[in-house]
Amino acid sequence: MEELARLCGEIREYMVGCCSTNPGHLGSSLGAVELAVALHYVFDTPEDKLVWDVGHQAYAHKIITGRREAFVGNRKKDGISGFPKMAESEYDAFGAGHTSVSISAALGIAEAARMKGEKTNVVAVIGDGAMTGGLAFEGLNNAGALKSNILVILNDNQISIDKNVGALHNYLVKIAVSPIYNKVKKNMWRVLGTGKVRRLAQKFMLSTKLAFMKSGSVFQGLGFRYFGTIDGNDIGELVNTLAHLKNIDGPKLLHISTVKGKGYKPAEANPSVWHAPGKFDVVTGERKVSIGGPLRYQDIFGKTLVELAEANDKIVGITPAMASGCSLTYMMEAFPQRTYDVGIAEQHAVTFSAGLAANGMLPFCNIYSTFMQRAYDSIIHDVALQNLKVIFCLDRGGIVGEDGATHHGAFDLAYFRAVPNITIAAPMNEIELRNMMYSATRPEYGATAIRYPRGNCEGLDWEKEFEFIEPGKGIVVSQGAGVAVLSLGTAGNRVAKAVEKARGEGMEPLHINMRFLKPLDFDLVKYACDRCKTIITVEDGTLNGGLGSAVSEFVASLGRGVKVISLGIPDKFVEQGTVEELISECGYNVDNIYNSIISEK
């Protein structure tokens, strides 16, 4: 026991040092160091199971489960994942790159152990705002009804990426700061010490907590025994509490309070920035941020939305806990009464947007592509089926880099394409993004999905008058014959470079920027078939069901005998690495496109 506090300090120092040169999700993991150490000290892992949610708070867990040396390659290509991953370690009981999964997964693990007659402790660690997700409540509801033997640890640091929002957050704050209850509890523990008398007192305190708080207990109402709030950065208190809870059967919830960024002053002072700070100087805390250069696509979105909202008082902005990440913060500052951060609740964000649209508003719902997957049913039933005009802006479309398989926006083009009543647009540059956002507000458009990548724009002069883009109409970037390259989205910029390179070899490829996957510009595809014997499609999305599939289907229906080659994300989950490394691996970087063109010479 006496060595644990020193161990926590050593882990923090190592973690900060590694993340200063190899960026990652630092703030959350700094706050959860004592928790990780205490869990592995008290429980018999990996026989006892730990489920981390969100997984980016599990760096200390990784470091003390045989991956200390590998941690220097965290999130790098061919290195370890930035999230728990079952295939990586027997200590990772369940993968969690998205939020709110831990309670349902832990319940499944616990029930499987019960059916097999195994005495296994199962712990779900849920934090960084993940308790606001609907799946977490579904898990709580089922676990409480089944009386399953699981321990849920609510790691409450009052912030996810941005400050937590919502009624549950307010409720947890009320629990944590209830002065009368906490004072009585502290004094009673000091007098009683440990043993049977203290355990009886705990039951008494639990039964009277409602009176002290003057509010109902959400967790007790769902069938959980509630314990807390305790200091989650006090290793001694954590170990003692967990040791007691280990011997209590049934569903239990331990509410702990931690400091995001704990132990590193710059991270404690600004937890939103230090959630994922990039490279920094360990001694000074100065972040190594590039100055100048093009804006990011998310900033173009944020600034353009404010322009549109200034001209149209029906426009509303919605995001599920990604306001700073998607730059909806511009809208929040300009129009706070028309901007909503709904917490980590993607399905709710979509249906809430549908309700706004049903009553005459024009919602711009911004969700990262990978997280939009969680709201697919709402897209179909609540928006498309009712033909409601919701404008979805999908940030992080395509390969995103070091966050890996859980975060790549690989599937949005394919899964939106299957849904009626939705226009699917992908800009080649920042000017097209602005114009697509503007055009989508016009009557010619219904529900629309506009997807764009993570990272910097193309550096164009984007602050121009809006121009209307007719839905489903692409443009010819450069004329040619023999080979046509049809691109969608920012992949077209790689195509332009490859086409230029091929022209140096005496070829004259035709390059078409399709701009829309749905409706597809059939006239331009026919034009390519008339002039070329080969069509190459390029997209920053899965090849199954995307642009390549759409063009192949249409070309086959024409019976022209034109060859179609499709480049994009293959039928596999792509792991972590830099964007360029992964695009090269997937086969659609500039050289791959160029080689595909000249092979048809």
PELINSUL-V383885 format. One record per backbone hydrogen bond with DSSP energy under -0.5 kcal/mol. NH is the residue of the N-H (numbers start at 1). CO is the residue of the C=O. E is the energy in kcal/mol with one decimal. If there is no record, write none. Layout:
# PELINSUL-V383885
nh=NH co=CO e=E
nh=NH co=CO e=E
This chain:
# PELINSUL-V383885
nh=4 co=1 e=-1.3
nh=5 co=1 e=-0.6
nh=7 co=3 e=-2.2
nh=8 co=4 e=-2.5
nh=9 co=5 e=-1.8
nh=10 co=6 e=-2.2
nh=11 co=7 e=-2.6
nh=12 co=8 e=-2.4
nh=13 co=9 e=-2.3
nh=14 co=10 e=-2.4
nh=15 co=11 e=-2.8
nh=16 co=12 e=-2.8
nh=17 co=13 e=-2.1
nh=18 co=14 e=-2.5
nh=19 co=15 e=-2.5
nh=20 co=16 e=-1.4
nh=21 co=17 e=-0.7
nh=21 co=18 e=-0.9
nh=22 co=18 e=-2.2
nh=26 co=24 e=-1.4
nh=27 co=274 e=-2.0
nh=29 co=25 e=-0.6
nh=30 co=26 e=-2.2
nh=31 co=27 e=-1.6
nh=32 co=28 e=-0.8
nh=33 co=30 e=-1.0
nh=36 co=32 e=-2.3
nh=37 co=33 e=-2.4
nh=38 co=34 e=-2.8
nh=39 co=35 e=-2.5
nh=40 co=36 e=-2.0
nh=41 co=37 e=-1.7
nh=42 co=38 e=-2.5
nh=43 co=39 e=-2.5
nh=45 co=43 e=-1.3
nh=47 co=44 e=-0.6
nh=48 co=44 e=-2.6
nh=49 co=121 e=-2.5
nh=51 co=123 e=-2.7
nh=52 co=50 e=-0.5
nh=53 co=125 e=-2.2
nh=55 co=96 e=-1.5
nh=57 co=54 e=-1.6
nh=58 co=55 e=-1.6
nh=62 co=58 e=-2.1
nh=63 co=59 e=-2.5
nh=64 co=60 e=-2.0
nh=65 co=62 e=-1.3
nh=67 co=62 e=-1.4
nh=71 co=67 e=-1.3
nh=72 co=69 e=-1.2
nh=73 co=70 e=-2.0
nh=74 co=71 e=-1.9
nh=75 co=80 e=-2.9
nh=76 co=73 e=-2.0
nh=78 co=576 e=-0.5
nh=79 co=76 e=-2.4
nh=80 co=70 e=-0.5
nh=88 co=85 e=-1.8
nh=89 co=85 e=-1.3
nh=92 co=89 e=-1.3
nh=93 co=50 e=-1.1
nh=93 co=91 e=-1.2
nh=96 co=84 e=-0.8
nh=105 co=101 e=-2.2
nh=106 co=102 e=-3.1
nh=107 co=103 e=-2.3
nh=108 co=104 e=-2.1
nh=109 co=105 e=-2.4
nh=110 co=106 e=-2.7
nh=111 co=107 e=-2.6
nh=112 co=108 e=-2.1
nh=113 co=109 e=-2.1
nh=114 co=110 e=-2.3
nh=115 co=111 e=-2.4
nh=116 co=112 e=-1.6
nh=117 co=114 e=-1.3
nh=118 co=113 e=-2.9
nh=120 co=118 e=-1.1
nh=122 co=149 e=-0.5
nh=123 co=49 e=-3.0
nh=124 co=151 e=-2.8
nh=125 co=51 e=-3.2
nh=125 co=123 e=-0.6
nh=126 co=124 e=-0.7
nh=126 co=153 e=-2.7
nh=127 co=53 e=-2.1
nh=128 co=155 e=-0.8
nh=130 co=127 e=-1.6
nh=132 co=129 e=-1.8
nh=133 co=130 e=-1.6
nh=136 co=133 e=-0.9
nh=137 co=133 e=-1.0
nh=138 co=134 e=-2.0
nh=139 co=135 e=-2.2
nh=140 co=136 e=-2.3
nh=141 co=137 e=-2.6
nh=142 co=138 e=-2.0
nh=143 co=139 e=-2.8
nh=144 co=140 e=-2.6
nh=145 co=141 e=-1.5
nh=146 co=142 e=-2.3
nh=147 co=143 e=-1.2
nh=148 co=143 e=-1.4
nh=150 co=148 e=-1.7
nh=151 co=122 e=-2.5
nh=152 co=150 e=-0.5
nh=152 co=252 e=-3.0
nh=153 co=124 e=-3.4
nh=153 co=151 e=-0.5
nh=154 co=152 e=-0.7
nh=154 co=254 e=-2.5
nh=155 co=126 e=-2.4
nh=155 co=153 e=-1.0
nh=156 co=154 e=-1.2
nh=156 co=256 e=-2.7
nh=157 co=155 e=-0.9
nh=160 co=162 e=-2.6
nh=164 co=158 e=-1.4
nh=170 co=166 e=-1.8
nh=171 co=167 e=-2.2
nh=172 co=168 e=-2.6
nh=173 co=169 e=-2.2
nh=174 co=170 e=-2.0
nh=175 co=171 e=-2.0
nh=176 co=172 e=-2.7
nh=177 co=173 e=-2.3
nh=178 co=174 e=-0.7
nh=178 co=175 e=-0.8
nh=179 co=177 e=-0.7
nh=182 co=178 e=-2.2
nh=183 co=179 e=-2.1
nh=184 co=180 e=-2.5
nh=185 co=181 e=-2.5
nh=186 co=182 e=-2.3
nh=187 co=183 e=-2.3
nh=188 co=184 e=-2.4
nh=189 co=185 e=-2.5
nh=190 co=186 e=-1.8
nh=191 co=187 e=-1.8
nh=192 co=188 e=-2.7
nh=193 co=189 e=-2.2
nh=199 co=195 e=-1.9
nh=200 co=196 e=-2.2
nh=201 co=197 e=-2.1
nh=202 co=198 e=-2.4
nh=203 co=199 e=-1.6
nh=204 co=200 e=-1.9
nh=205 co=201 e=-3.1
nh=206 co=202 e=-2.6
nh=207 co=203 e=-2.1
nh=208 co=204 e=-1.7
nh=209 co=205 e=-1.1
nh=211 co=208 e=-0.7
nh=212 co=208 e=-1.6
nh=213 co=209 e=-2.6
nh=214 co=210 e=-1.9
nh=215 co=210 e=-0.8
nh=218 co=216 e=-0.8
nh=221 co=217 e=-2.2
nh=222 co=218 e=-1.0
nh=223 co=220 e=-1.9
nh=224 co=219 e=-2.4
nh=225 co=251 e=-2.1
nh=226 co=224 e=-0.6
nh=227 co=253 e=-2.8
nh=229 co=255 e=-0.6
nh=230 co=255 e=-1.8
nh=232 co=230 e=-0.8
nh=232 co=257 e=-2.4
nh=234 co=231 e=-1.5
nh=235 co=233 e=-0.7
nh=238 co=234 e=-2.4
nh=239 co=235 e=-2.5
nh=240 co=236 e=-2.3
nh=241 co=237 e=-2.3
nh=242 co=238 e=-2.9
nh=243 co=239 e=-2.3
nh=244 co=240 e=-1.6
nh=245 co=241 e=-2.5
nh=246 co=242 e=-2.1
nh=247 co=244 e=-1.2
nh=248 co=245 e=-1.8
nh=249 co=247 e=-0.6
nh=252 co=150 e=-2.3
nh=253 co=225 e=-2.9
nh=254 co=152 e=-2.8
nh=255 co=227 e=-3.1
nh=255 co=253 e=-0.6
nh=256 co=154 e=-2.3
nh=256 co=254 e=-0.7
nh=257 co=230 e=-2.7
nh=258 co=156 e=-1.6
nh=258 co=256 e=-0.5
nh=260 co=258 e=-0.6
nh=261 co=27 e=-2.5
nh=262 co=259 e=-1.9
nh=264 co=261 e=-1.9
nh=267 co=264 e=-1.0
nh=268 co=261 e=-0.5
nh=268 co=264 e=-2.0
nh=269 co=265 e=-2.3
nh=270 co=266 e=-1.3
nh=271 co=268 e=-0.5
nh=274 co=270 e=-2.1
nh=275 co=272 e=-1.0
nh=276 co=273 e=-0.7
nh=280 co=20 e=-1.7
nh=281 co=286 e=-2.4
nh=282 co=280 e=-0.6
nh=285 co=281 e=-2.7
nh=288 co=279 e=-2.8
nh=289 co=287 e=-1.6
nh=297 co=455 e=-2.2
nh=299 co=296 e=-0.6
nh=300 co=296 e=-1.7
nh=301 co=297 e=-2.3
nh=302 co=298 e=-2.5
nh=303 co=299 e=-2.8
nh=304 co=300 e=-2.4
nh=305 co=301 e=-2.5
nh=306 co=302 e=-1.5
nh=307 co=303 e=-1.7
nh=308 co=304 e=-2.5
nh=309 co=305 e=-2.6
nh=310 co=306 e=-2.0
nh=311 co=307 e=-1.1
nh=312 co=308 e=-1.2
nh=315 co=312 e=-1.5
nh=316 co=362 e=-1.8
nh=317 co=338 e=-2.5
nh=318 co=364 e=-2.3
nh=319 co=340 e=-2.1
nh=320 co=366 e=-0.5
nh=321 co=319 e=-1.2
nh=326 co=322 e=-2.5
nh=327 co=323 e=-0.5
nh=328 co=323 e=-1.8
nh=329 co=323 e=-1.2
nh=330 co=327 e=-1.1
nh=332 co=328 e=-2.1
nh=333 co=329 e=-2.2
nh=334 co=330 e=-1.9
nh=335 co=331 e=-3.5
nh=338 co=335 e=-1.9
nh=339 co=336 e=-0.9
nh=340 co=317 e=-2.7
nh=342 co=319 e=-2.1
nh=342 co=340 e=-0.7
nh=345 co=343 e=-2.2
nh=349 co=345 e=-2.4
nh=350 co=346 e=-2.0
nh=351 co=347 e=-2.3
nh=352 co=348 e=-3.3
nh=353 co=349 e=-1.8
nh=354 co=350 e=-2.1
nh=355 co=351 e=-2.2
nh=356 co=352 e=-2.1
nh=357 co=353 e=-2.5
nh=358 co=354 e=-2.4
nh=359 co=355 e=-0.9
nh=359 co=356 e=-0.7
nh=360 co=357 e=-1.8
nh=361 co=356 e=-2.5
nh=362 co=314 e=-3.0
nh=363 co=361 e=-0.6
nh=364 co=316 e=-3.3
nh=365 co=363 e=-0.6
nh=365 co=391 e=-2.3
nh=366 co=318 e=-2.7
nh=366 co=364 e=-0.7
nh=367 co=365 e=-0.6
nh=367 co=393 e=-1.4
nh=369 co=395 e=-3.0
nh=371 co=368 e=-0.6
nh=372 co=368 e=-1.9
nh=373 co=369 e=-0.8
nh=374 co=371 e=-1.5
nh=375 co=372 e=-2.0
nh=376 co=373 e=-1.2
nh=379 co=375 e=-2.1
nh=380 co=376 e=-2.0
nh=381 co=377 e=-3.0
nh=382 co=378 e=-1.5
nh=383 co=378 e=-1.1
nh=383 co=379 e=-0.6
nh=384 co=379 e=-2.9
nh=385 co=380 e=-2.8
nh=387 co=384 e=-1.4
nh=388 co=383 e=-2.4
nh=390 co=388 e=-1.4
nh=391 co=363 e=-2.6
nh=392 co=390 e=-0.8
nh=392 co=448 e=-3.5
nh=393 co=365 e=-2.1
nh=393 co=391 e=-0.5
nh=394 co=392 e=-0.6
nh=394 co=450 e=-2.8
nh=395 co=367 e=-0.7
nh=395 co=393 e=-0.9
nh=397 co=394 e=-0.5
nh=397 co=452 e=-3.0
nh=398 co=409 e=-2.6
nh=404 co=401 e=-1.8
nh=406 co=403 e=-0.5
nh=407 co=404 e=-2.0
nh=408 co=404 e=-1.4
nh=409 co=398 e=-3.2
nh=410 co=408 e=-1.4
nh=415 co=411 e=-2.7
nh=416 co=412 e=-2.5
nh=417 co=413 e=-1.6
nh=418 co=414 e=-0.9
nh=419 co=416 e=-1.8
nh=422 co=419 e=-0.6
nh=423 co=447 e=-2.5
nh=424 co=518 e=-2.9
nh=425 co=423 e=-0.5
nh=425 co=449 e=-3.1
nh=426 co=515 e=-2.7
nh=433 co=429 e=-1.8
nh=434 co=430 e=-2.1
nh=435 co=431 e=-2.3
nh=436 co=432 e=-2.6
nh=437 co=433 e=-2.3
nh=438 co=434 e=-2.3
nh=439 co=435 e=-2.8
nh=440 co=436 e=-2.3
nh=441 co=437 e=-0.6
nh=441 co=438 e=-1.2
nh=442 co=439 e=-1.7
nh=445 co=442 e=-1.6
nh=447 co=421 e=-0.6
nh=448 co=390 e=-2.0
nh=449 co=423 e=-3.1
nh=450 co=392 e=-3.2
nh=450 co=448 e=-0.5
nh=451 co=425 e=-2.3
nh=451 co=449 e=-0.5
nh=452 co=394 e=-2.3
nh=457 co=295 e=-3.2
nh=462 co=460 e=-1.3
nh=464 co=462 e=-2.2
nh=470 co=468 e=-0.5
nh=473 co=470 e=-1.4
nh=474 co=472 e=-0.5
nh=475 co=513 e=-2.3
nh=477 co=475 e=-0.6
nh=477 co=511 e=-2.4
nh=478 co=511 e=-1.6
nh=481 co=508 e=-2.8
nh=482 co=531 e=-2.3
nh=483 co=481 e=-1.3
nh=484 co=534 e=-2.6
nh=485 co=510 e=-3.6
nh=486 co=484 e=-0.6
nh=486 co=536 e=-2.9
nh=487 co=485 e=-0.6
nh=487 co=512 e=-2.6
nh=488 co=538 e=-1.6
nh=489 co=426 e=-1.0
nh=491 co=488 e=-0.7
nh=492 co=489 e=-2.1
nh=493 co=490 e=-1.7
nh=494 co=490 e=-0.6
nh=494 co=491 e=-0.6
nh=495 co=491 e=-1.9
nh=496 co=492 e=-2.4
nh=497 co=493 e=-1.3
nh=498 co=494 e=-2.3
nh=499 co=495 e=-3.1
nh=500 co=496 e=-2.1
nh=501 co=497 e=-2.0
nh=502 co=498 e=-2.2
nh=503 co=499 e=-2.0
nh=504 co=500 e=-0.9
nh=505 co=502 e=-1.6
nh=506 co=503 e=-1.6
nh=507 co=502 e=-1.8
nh=510 co=483 e=-2.8
nh=511 co=478 e=-2.7
nh=512 co=485 e=-2.5
nh=512 co=510 e=-0.5
nh=513 co=475 e=-2.6
nh=514 co=487 e=-2.7
nh=514 co=512 e=-0.9
nh=516 co=514 e=-2.1
nh=517 co=424 e=-1.9
nh=518 co=424 e=-1.2
nh=522 co=520 e=-1.8
nh=525 co=521 e=-1.7
nh=526 co=522 e=-2.6
nh=527 co=523 e=-2.2
nh=528 co=524 e=-2.1
nh=529 co=525 e=-2.2
nh=530 co=526 e=-2.3
nh=531 co=527 e=-1.2
nh=532 co=528 e=-1.6
nh=533 co=482 e=-1.8
nh=534 co=482 e=-1.4
nh=535 co=563 e=-3.2
nh=536 co=484 e=-3.3
nh=537 co=535 e=-0.5
nh=537 co=565 e=-2.9
nh=538 co=486 e=-2.3
nh=539 co=567 e=-1.6
nh=540 co=488 e=-0.5
nh=541 co=539 e=-0.9
nh=542 co=410 e=-3.1
nh=543 co=569 e=-2.5
nh=545 co=543 e=-1.1
nh=546 co=543 e=-0.6
nh=550 co=546 e=-2.4
nh=551 co=547 e=-2.9
nh=552 co=548 e=-2.3
nh=553 co=549 e=-2.5
nh=554 co=550 e=-2.0
nh=555 co=551 e=-3.0
nh=556 co=552 e=-2.3
nh=557 co=553 e=-1.6
nh=558 co=554 e=-1.1
nh=558 co=555 e=-0.6
nh=559 co=555 e=-1.0
nh=559 co=556 e=-0.6
nh=560 co=555 e=-0.8
nh=563 co=533 e=-2.3
nh=565 co=535 e=-2.9
nh=567 co=537 e=-3.0
nh=569 co=541 e=-2.5
nh=570 co=568 e=-0.5
nh=572 co=570 e=-2.4
nh=574 co=572 e=-0.6
nh=582 co=578 e=-2.3
nh=583 co=579 e=-2.6
nh=584 co=580 e=-2.1
nh=585 co=581 e=-2.1
nh=586 co=582 e=-2.3
nh=587 co=583 e=-1.0
nh=587 co=584 e=-0.5
nh=588 co=583 e=-2.1
nh=593 co=589 e=-2.5
nh=594 co=590 e=-2.7
nh=595 co=591 e=-2.8
nh=596 co=592 e=-2.0
nh=597 co=593 e=-2.0
nh=598 co=594 e=-2.6
nh=599 co=595 e=-1.6
nh=600 co=597 e=-1.6
nh=601 co=598 e=-1.6
